[in-house]
Amino acid sequence: MFLRSIVRHSVLPFAMRNGTKKGLFLTPHKRFPCRTLILSLAPKKQMPPNPTEKLDLDGWKTIMSPSRLQEEVSETPEGEEDSTLTAIREVVERWRLSGRSVPENISEEQLKILMEKPSNSSKLQYLKYLATKEKLKKATKIKKERKKEARMERQQQAKESETGKPRNTFLLQFWASSLQSLYKWRTAQSMIFGQPLVFDMAYENYMTCKEMNSAVYQLMECEGWNRRAVDPFHLHFCNFRIDGPYHKELAKRYGEAWDDLLATVTEQSHIDVFPRNKLIYLTADSPNVMKMFEHDKIYIIGSLVDKNTQTGLSLSQAKRLKLTTQRLPLEKYLNWGLGGKNLTLDQMIRILLVLKDTGDWMEALKFVPKRKQIRFTDSSLHLKNESDTGTRTKLFEFRNRQEQGKTHLQRTPAGSKH
């Protein structure tokens, strides 16, 4: 009551004399550092939201910007590897929340590779590559599971349809393990008596991560084709750096089989292992054309996958070592279409294996992709090496019909009608 009388006798007469109450009473929209009595004659009204107010997207962009994330990673103390990996993992998680293409699972080794990337764009590109690789791996796994289910279903149907009578046959079943033992025996013999074939592994610094993975995959294909050949080569991986990118990828993909691989792996250069006068470096940029396969020579293939087509890289390497260079006679036997004349590693070893066994260029160059060639240059060479007599007869009949048509057109006078 005492407070009410004070307000009534002091505040209200002053407000009536001035004719306004604006600025006199304390409004609930002002903030004060201490507790204050708020007086108002009118009931409180909730302020409507401002329709022009927008979300602060600039602040969100600033927080999620790669430069800010890079600064946060750089602020981690050096020497503490665990804390650094945790920080970069948080950065990857923030990139995922911001809509970047990031893999769901990333290993510590991949995080270390990510930390070594010099710029943010290269980091994002590497993460995009890992995400694409992860999607392909999942799709392949699902496809294998579906094939396995279909195979199990077919086997179940075959068991249900069988009458239960034992099948009698004079053929001896040949197991896959026996075939693998035969392949290993041939490869072991080639390591003692076979012709060497060298893969120069000195190009790992000239390739990106994606190109390195392609090179490793092609090397594994080369080892598989050589192991299944009738007369395999003795494979040598020279200039092979221990704990380098090639070593890490091959050991990871082969697993326990890497220690039992029937190939010679050495850190030495090929000029330190073999006589220089027997070495021939195969490169597409060489001015010398390979005329025939020489069994007493040692051929060298550069283990390089270059999507940017850095021409002359293997040729400069061979010239620096003063080695003889040769290139395949693709222009002599093929009309080249689109694309460069650089072949993959597995295509090269398949061509060399056929040349070693048969010496037939037309048969060996069948491994050149069809999209790069138009046709064989000399069709008579193709007919000479064609083993199918029916196909040869059809080709001759087609030629005879063409010649008869040309002769008929020449004999027919101009303007005559049939």
C-alpha positions in Angstrom: 0.0 0.0 0.0 2.8 2.4 0.8 4.5 1.8 -2.5 1.2 2.2 -4.4 0.5 5.5 -2.8 4.0 6.8 -3.7 3.4 5.9 -7.3 0.0 7.4 -7.4 1.0 10.8 -5.8 4.3 11.2 -7.6 4.5 9.5 -10.9 1.0 9.8 -12.3 0.6 13.6 -11.8 3.9 14.2 -13.5 2.8 12.0 -16.4 -0.5 13.9 -16.7 1.2 17.3 -16.9 3.6 16.2 -19.6 0.9 14.5 -21.6 2.9 11.4 -22.4 4.1 8.2 -20.8 6.7 7.3 -23.4 10.1 7.0 -22.0 8.9 7.3 -18.5 8.1 3.7 -17.7 10.6 1.0 -18.1 9.8 -1.4 -21.0 10.6 -5.1 -20.9 12.7 -4.8 -24.1 15.6 -3.0 -22.4 18.3 -5.0 -20.6 19.9 -3.8 -17.4 22.9 -5.2 -15.6 21.1 -5.4 -12.2 17.7 -6.3 -11.0 15.3 -3.4 -11.5 11.6 -2.8 -10.8 9.6 -2.7 -14.0 6.4 -0.7 -13.9 3.8 -0.6 -16.6 0.1 0.4 -16.7 -0.7 -1.6 -19.8 -0.5 -5.5 -20.1 2.6 -7.0 -21.7 2.2 -7.8 -25.4 4.4 -10.3 -27.1 6.4 -8.7 -29.9 5.7 -10.4 -33.3 8.7 -11.8 -35.2 10.3 -9.6 -37.7 9.5 -11.1 -41.2 12.6 -9.5 -42.7 14.9 -11.3 -40.3 17.0 -14.1 -42.0 19.3 -16.8 -40.9 22.9 -15.9 -40.5 24.3 -18.0 -43.4 27.5 -16.0 -43.5 28.4 -17.2 -40.0 27.7 -20.8 -41.0 29.9 -20.5 -44.1 32.7 -18.9 -42.1 32.6 -21.8 -39.6 32.5 -24.5 -42.3 35.0 -22.9 -44.7 38.0 -25.1 -45.5 40.4 -22.3 -44.6 39.0 -22.1 -41.0 39.1 -25.9 -40.7 42.7 -25.9 -41.9 43.6 -23.3 -39.2 42.0 -25.5 -36.6 44.1 -28.5 -37.7 47.2 -26.4 -37.8 46.6 -25.3 -34.2 47.1 -28.8 -32.9 50.4 -29.3 -31.2 53.1 -30.9 -33.3 54.4 -34.3 -32.1 51.1 -35.5 -30.8 50.0 -37.8 -33.6 46.8 -39.0 -31.9 45.5 -35.5 -31.3 46.4 -34.5 -34.8 44.5 -37.6 -36.2 41.5 -36.7 -34.0 41.5 -33.2 -35.3 41.7 -34.2 -38.9 38.9 -36.7 -38.3 36.8 -33.9 -36.9 37.5 -31.8 -39.9 36.4 -34.7 -42.2 33.2 -35.0 -40.2 32.5 -31.3 -40.5 33.0 -31.6 -44.3 30.5 -34.4 -44.3 27.9 -32.3 -42.5 28.5 -29.5 -44.9 27.6 -31.7 -47.8 31.0 -32.7 -49.2 31.7 -36.0 -50.8 33.4 -37.9 -47.9 33.7 -41.6 -47.3 31.9 -43.2 -44.4 34.9 -45.1 -43.1 38.4 -43.8 -43.3 41.5 -45.5 -41.9 44.4 -44.0 -40.1 46.7 -44.5 -43.1 44.3 -42.6 -45.3 44.1 -39.8 -42.7 47.9 -39.6 -42.7 47.9 -39.3 -46.5 45.2 -36.7 -46.2 47.3 -34.6 -43.8 50.2 -34.7 -46.3 48.1 -33.0 -49.0 49.4 -29.4 -49.6 46.1 -27.7 -50.2 42.4 -27.9 -49.3 41.4 -28.6 -52.9 43.7 -31.6 -53.0 42.3 -32.8 -49.7 38.7 -32.6 -50.9 39.7 -34.3 -54.2 41.3 -37.2 -52.3 38.3 -37.5 -50.1 36.0 -37.6 -53.1 38.2 -40.3 -54.6 37.9 -42.4 -51.4 34.1 -41.9 -51.4 33.8 -43.1 -55.0 36.1 -46.1 -54.3 33.9 -47.0 -51.2 30.7 -46.8 -53.3 32.2 -49.1 -56.0 33.4 -51.5 -53.3 29.9 -51.7 -51.8 28.3 -52.2 -55.2 30.8 -55.0 -56.0 30.1 -56.7 -52.6 26.3 -56.6 -53.2 26.8 -58.0 -56.7 28.9 -60.9 -55.4 26.3 -61.7 -52.7 23.5 -61.8 -55.3 25.6 -64.1 -57.5 26.3 -66.3 -54.5 22.6 -66.5 -53.6 21.7 -67.4 -57.2 24.4 -70.0 -57.3 23.2 -71.6 -54.1 19.7 -71.6 -55.4 20.8 -73.4 -58.6 22.7 -75.9 -56.6 19.7 -76.5 -54.4 17.4 -77.0 -57.4 19.9 -79.4 -59.0 20.0 -81.5 -55.8 16.2 -81.7 -55.7 16.0 -82.7 -59.4 18.6 -85.5 -59.1 17.4 -89.1 -58.9 20.0 -90.1 -56.4 21.8 -92.5 -58.7 25.6 -92.2 -58.8 27.1 -91.0 -62.0 29.8 -93.0 -63.7 32.5 -91.4 -65.8 35.9 -92.2 -67.1 37.2 -88.6 -66.7 39.3 -87.8 -63.8 38.3 -84.6 -61.9 41.0 -81.9 -62.1 41.0 -79.7 -59.0 41.7 -76.0 -59.1 44.5 -76.5 -56.4 46.3 -78.9 -58.8 46.1 -76.3 -61.6 47.6 -73.7 -59.2 50.4 -76.1 -58.3 51.2 -76.5 -62.0 51.3 -72.7 -62.5 53.6 -72.3 -59.5 55.9 -75.0 -60.8 56.2 -73.4 -64.2 56.9 -70.0 -62.6 59.5 -71.5 -60.3 61.2 -73.1 -63.3 61.2 -69.7 -65.1 63.0 -68.1 -62.2 65.9 -70.5 -62.8 65.9 -71.1 -66.6 63.5 -68.4 -68.0 64.1 -65.2 -69.8 64.1 -62.2 -67.5 61.6 -59.4 -67.9 62.2 -56.2 -66.0 59.6 -53.7 -64.6 61.2 -50.4 -63.8 59.6 -49.1 -60.6 61.3 -45.7 -60.5 58.2 -43.7 -61.5 56.3 -43.6 -58.2 57.0 -39.9 -57.7 55.5 -39.0 -61.1 52.0 -40.5 -60.5 49.0 -39.4 -58.5 47.3 -41.6 -55.9 44.7 -42.7 -58.5 47.4 -43.5 -61.1 49.4 -45.4 -58.5 46.4 -47.6 -57.7 45.9 -48.3 -61.4 49.6 -49.2 -61.8 49.5 -51.6 -58.9 46.3 -53.2 -60.3 48.0 -53.6 -63.7 51.2 -55.1 -62.1 49.0 -57.7 -60.4 47.4 -58.5 -63.7 50.9 -58.9 -65.3 51.9 -61.4 -62.6 48.7 -63.3 -63.1 49.0 -63.5 -66.9 52.7 -64.5 -66.6 51.9 -67.2 -64.0 49.3 -68.8 -66.3 51.5 -68.7 -69.4 53.0 -71.8 -71.0 56.5 -70.4 -70.9 56.5 -67.5 -68.3 59.1 -64.8 -67.9 61.3 -64.4 -64.8 59.8 -61.1 -63.5 62.2 -58.6 -61.9 60.9 -55.5 -60.0 63.9 -53.2 -60.1 64.3 -49.8 -58.3 61.7 -51.1 -55.8 61.8 -48.9 -52.8 61.1 -50.7 -49.5 58.2 -49.1 -47.6 57.5 -47.0 -50.6 54.1 -46.5 -52.2 54.5 -49.5 -54.5 55.6 -51.7 -51.6 52.7 -50.6 -49.3 50.0 -51.1 -51.9 51.3 -54.5 -53.2 51.8 -55.9 -49.7 48.3 -54.7 -48.7 46.6 -56.3 -51.7 48.5 -59.5 -51.8 48.4 -60.0 -48.1 50.3 -63.1 -46.9 50.8 -64.2 -50.5 53.3 -61.3 -51.0 56.1 -63.1 -49.2 55.5 -66.2 -51.4 55.4 -64.2 -54.7 57.5 -65.9 -57.4 59.3 -62.8 -58.6 62.6 -61.1 -57.9 62.2 -57.8 -56.0 65.3 -55.6 -55.5 66.2 -52.0 -54.7 69.0 -52.2 -57.3 68.8 -50.7 -60.7 68.5 -52.9 -63.7 71.9 -51.7 -65.0 73.5 -53.1 -61.8 71.8 -56.5 -62.1 72.2 -57.2 -65.9 74.7 -56.4 -68.6 74.0 -53.1 -70.2 74.5 -54.5 -73.8 71.6 -56.9 -73.3 69.0 -54.4 -72.0 66.3 -53.0 -74.3 64.0 -50.3 -72.9 60.5 -50.5 -74.5 58.9 -47.1 -74.8 56.3 -45.6 -77.2 58.5 -42.5 -77.8 61.5 -44.5 -79.1 62.6 -43.8 -82.7 63.7 -47.4 -83.2 61.1 -49.9 -84.3 61.1 -53.4 -82.9 61.4 -55.8 -85.8 61.5 -59.2 -84.0 61.5 -60.6 -80.5 65.0 -61.5 -79.4 65.2 -64.3 -76.8 68.7 -63.4 -75.7 67.8 -59.9 -74.8 66.3 -58.5 -71.6 63.3 -56.2 -72.1 62.4 -53.4 -69.7 58.9 -52.0 -69.2 58.4 -48.7 -67.3 55.8 -49.2 -64.5 54.1 -45.9 -65.2 50.4 -45.0 -65.6 50.2 -41.4 -66.8 46.7 -39.9 -67.4 48.3 -36.5 -68.2 50.4 -38.0 -71.0 53.8 -36.8 -70.0 55.5 -37.7 -73.2 59.2 -38.7 -73.2 59.4 -39.7 -69.5 60.6 -43.3 -70.0 62.6 -42.3 -73.1 64.6 -39.7 -71.1 65.1 -42.3 -68.3 66.6 -44.7 -70.9 68.8 -42.1 -72.5 70.1 -41.0 -69.1 71.2 -44.6 -68.5 72.5 -45.0 -72.1 70.3 -47.9 -72.9 68.9 -49.2 -76.2 65.3 -48.3 -76.8 62.6 -49.8 -79.1 58.9 -49.4 -79.7 56.3 -51.8 -81.0 55.6 -51.7 -84.8 52.0 -50.5 -84.4 52.0 -48.4 -87.5 53.2 -51.3 -89.7 50.4 -53.7 -88.7 47.6 -51.4 -87.5 45.8 -48.3 -88.7 45.7 -46.3 -85.5 42.4 -44.6 -84.7 42.0 -42.4 -81.6 44.1 -42.1 -78.5 47.8 -42.3 -77.7 50.0 -45.3 -78.5 50.8 -46.0 -74.9 49.6 -49.5 -73.9 48.9 -50.7 -70.4 51.3 -52.9 -68.5 49.1 -56.1 -68.8 48.6 -55.5 -72.5 52.4 -55.2 -72.9 53.2 -58.5 -71.1 50.5 -60.4 -73.1 51.9 -59.1 -76.4 55.5 -60.2 -75.3 54.3 -63.6 -74.1 52.7 -64.3 -77.5 55.8 -63.0 -79.4 57.9 -65.2 -77.2 55.9 -68.3 -78.0 54.9 -67.8 -81.6 56.7 -64.8 -83.0 53.5 -63.8 -84.8 52.9 -60.0 -84.7 49.3 -60.3 -86.0 48.4 -62.7 -83.2 50.2 -60.6 -80.6 48.7 -57.3 -81.5 45.2 -58.7 -81.0 45.5 -57.5 -77.4 45.6 -53.9 -78.6 42.2 -52.4 -77.7 39.7 -52.3 -80.6 38.7 -48.7 -79.8 42.2 -47.5 -80.7 42.7 -49.3 -84.0 40.7 -49.1 -87.2 41.8 -52.3 -89.0 44.9 -54.3 -90.0 47.0 -52.4 -92.5 47.8 -55.4 -94.7 44.9 -57.7 -95.0 47.0 -60.3 -96.8 49.0 -60.7 -93.6 45.8 -61.3 -91.7 44.7 -63.9 -94.2 48.1 -65.6 -94.0 47.8 -66.0 -90.2 44.1 -66.8 -90.3 43.6 -70.4 -89.2 39.9 -70.7 -89.9 39.5 -71.8 -93.6 35.8 -71.0 -93.6 36.4 -67.4 -92.7 39.2 -67.2 -95.3 36.9 -68.6 -98.0 34.2 -66.1 -97.2 36.7 -63.2 -97.4 37.9 -64.4 -100.9 34.3 -64.8 -102.1 33.5 -61.3 -100.9 36.5 -59.9 -102.8 35.5 -61.8 -106.0 32.0 -60.3 -105.8 33.5 -56.9 -105.5 35.8 -57.4 -108.5 33.0 -58.7 -110.6 30.8 -55.8 -109.7 33.6 -53.3 -110.7 34.1 -55.1 -114.0 30.4 -55.1 -114.7 30.2 -51.3 -114.1 33.1 -50.7 -116.4 31.6 -52.7 -119.2 28.1 -51.1 -118.8 27.8 -47.9 -121.1 26.8 -44.7 -119.4 23.1 -43.9 -119.4 22.0 -47.5 -120.0 19.2 -49.0 -117.9 18.6 -52.5 -116.8 
